[in-house]
Structures are given as structure tokens and as C-alpha cells.
Amino acid sequence: MDTKDTFKTFESLEAYKVAREFRKEMYAVARKLPDPEKFGLASQIRRATVSLTNNIAEGHGRYHYLDQIKFMLQARGSLEELIDDLNVCTDEKYLPAMEVEKLKQDRWRVSQLLGGYIRFLRKCKAGENLALREMPVKYAKAADDEFSDSTM
């Protein structure tokens, strides 16, 4: 089995890819806000949206299912926080309703992927193997080697 098929970075997670695109959209929202909101709502949107993708990345870097689940739940919380920020944009008429609705639909896709990943991690955890491990890598056995494979 090829190593690229067994080990993936957080950047290869579909949840991260879609969340990253959503982050870009939310940064665009922050840039559109009026000057009085540049240090308030705009700053809050940037922090929450970076928290979304940072938590996915950090969680993926943890080698225990419980840690990964915790970070994915934090990412999901940041995503929900952004929905409230979009509601503020609607209430204050900072963005057209159609634009907010499109962003909420994009958020729904991120939420679905995060939920699916959390379910996957919980199923893995239920297997009682709490440590994530990479697949063994097969190495060619030299004549004087004792072992033919090793784990990273």
C-alpha cells in the first residue's frame, strides 16, 4: 500500500478544505463591514473563522481520538458562532439577505463534513483503540535485518 494512501495531512481532509473556503468567504465579509465595525464585528469574524480551521488542523495533529473529537467540537462551535455573526450582519443590514443565505448554506456543508468526521472518530474510539496510528510501512529486508517492517 502506498504511503500517500495511508497517511494524510489535515490539508487532505475534506472538512478542512471546505472550511478553508468558508474562511475565505467570511474574511471577505469582514472586509465589507462599515468602519465602525472594523475592530468589533470584523475582528470577531476573523477570530472565529481562523479558530474553525485552526481547530481542525490542531485536532488532526493529536494522536488520540478523544483529543481529535474535542478539537472538532470546538471547530463546530466556532462555526456556529459565525452564524450569529451573520445574523448580526442581517439585523444591521450590513449584507444583503441573499448573500447571508448563501453563506449559511456554505456553512451547512462545513457542518455536515465536521459532523461526519466526528462520527467517524467516535466509531474509531468505540473500537477501544484510543491512539491513532499510521499504517506500517514495508521496507525491503536486507540480509542482516531482523525486521521487515516498521511503524512511524
C-alpha positions in Angstrom: 0.0 0.0 0.0 1.4 3.4 -1.0 2.2 5.8 1.9 0.2 8.6 0.3 -2.9 6.3 0.6 -2.4 5.6 4.3 -1.2 8.9 5.8 -2.9 12.2 5.2 -2.3 15.7 6.5 -5.1 17.9 7.8 -5.0 19.6 4.4 -6.3 16.5 2.8 -9.4 16.3 5.0 -12.5 17.3 3.0 -13.8 19.1 6.2 -10.7 21.2 6.2 -10.8 22.0 2.5 -14.4 23.2 2.7 -13.8 25.1 6.0 -10.9 26.8 4.4 -13.1 28.1 1.5 -15.7 29.2 4.0 -13.0 31.0 6.0 -12.1 32.9 2.8 -15.7 33.9 2.3 -16.0 35.1 5.8 -12.8 37.2 5.5 -14.5 38.8 2.5 -17.5 39.6 4.7 -15.2 41.2 7.4 -13.7 43.4 4.7 -17.2 44.6 3.6 -18.3 45.8 7.1 -18.5 49.5 7.8 -15.7 51.3 9.5 -17.3 51.3 13.0 -17.3 47.5 12.9 -13.7 47.0 11.8 -12.5 46.5 15.3 -15.7 44.9 16.6 -17.6 42.5 14.4 -15.0 42.2 11.7 -12.3 41.3 14.2 -14.7 38.8 15.8 -15.5 37.2 12.4 -11.8 36.8 11.6 -11.0 35.2 15.0 -13.9 32.8 14.8 -13.2 31.7 11.2 -9.5 31.2 11.9 -10.5 29.2 15.0 -12.6 27.0 12.8 -9.7 25.9 10.6 -7.1 26.0 13.3 -9.1 23.6 15.4 -9.4 21.2 12.5 -5.6 21.3 12.0 -4.7 21.0 15.6 -7.1 18.2 16.2 -5.7 16.3 13.3 -2.3 16.6 14.9 -3.4 14.9 18.0 -2.9 11.1 18.2 -5.8 10.2 20.4 -9.4 10.1 19.3 -10.7 11.9 22.3 -8.4 14.8 21.6 -9.4 14.9 18.0 -13.1 14.9 18.8 -12.6 17.7 21.3 -11.0 19.9 18.7 -13.6 19.1 16.0 -16.3 20.1 18.5 -14.5 23.4 19.1 -14.3 23.9 15.4 -18.1 23.2 15.2 -18.7 25.8 18.0 -16.7 28.4 16.1 -18.8 27.7 13.0 -22.0 28.2 15.0 -20.6 31.5 16.3 -20.1 32.7 12.7 -23.8 32.1 12.1 -24.6 34.5 14.9 -22.2 37.0 13.3 -24.1 36.6 10.0 -27.3 37.2 11.9 -25.8 40.5 13.2 -25.0 41.4 9.6 -28.6 40.7 8.6 -30.1 42.6 11.6 -27.8 45.6 11.0 -28.3 45.4 7.2 -24.6 45.1 6.5 -25.1 42.4 3.9 -28.0 41.6 1.5 -30.2 38.8 2.7 -29.4 36.7 -0.3 -25.7 36.9 0.4 -26.2 35.9 4.0 -28.4 33.0 2.9 -25.7 31.7 0.6 -23.1 31.9 3.3 -25.4 30.0 5.7 -25.8 27.3 3.0 -22.0 27.1 2.7 -21.7 26.8 6.5 -24.2 23.9 6.3 -21.8 22.0 4.1 -18.9 22.6 6.6 -21.2 21.5 9.4 -22.1 18.3 7.6 -18.5 17.4 7.0 -17.4 18.1 10.5 -20.3 16.1 11.9 -19.4 13.1 9.7 -15.8 13.3 10.8 -16.8 13.5 14.4 -19.0 10.4 13.9 -16.0 8.6 12.2 -13.7 9.5 15.1 -16.3 8.3 17.7 -16.7 5.0 15.9 -12.9 4.6 15.9 -12.8 5.4 19.6 -15.5 2.8 20.3 -13.1 0.3 19.0 -11.2 0.9 22.2 -8.0 1.8 20.4 -7.6 5.3 21.7 -4.3 6.1 19.9 -4.3 6.9 16.2 -1.5 5.1 14.4 -0.2 5.3 10.9 -0.1 2.2 8.8 3.1 0.2 8.8 5.5 0.9 6.1 7.0 -2.0 4.3 10.7 -1.8 3.8 12.9 -4.1 1.8 14.6 -6.6 4.1 18.3 -6.6 4.0 20.1 -9.9 4.7 21.2 -8.8 8.1 18.0 -7.1 9.2 15.9 -8.6 11.9 12.6 -6.8 10.9 11.0 -6.4 7.6 8.6 -3.6 8.5 8.4 -0.7 10.9 5.8 1.8 12.1 6.5 5.5 12.0 
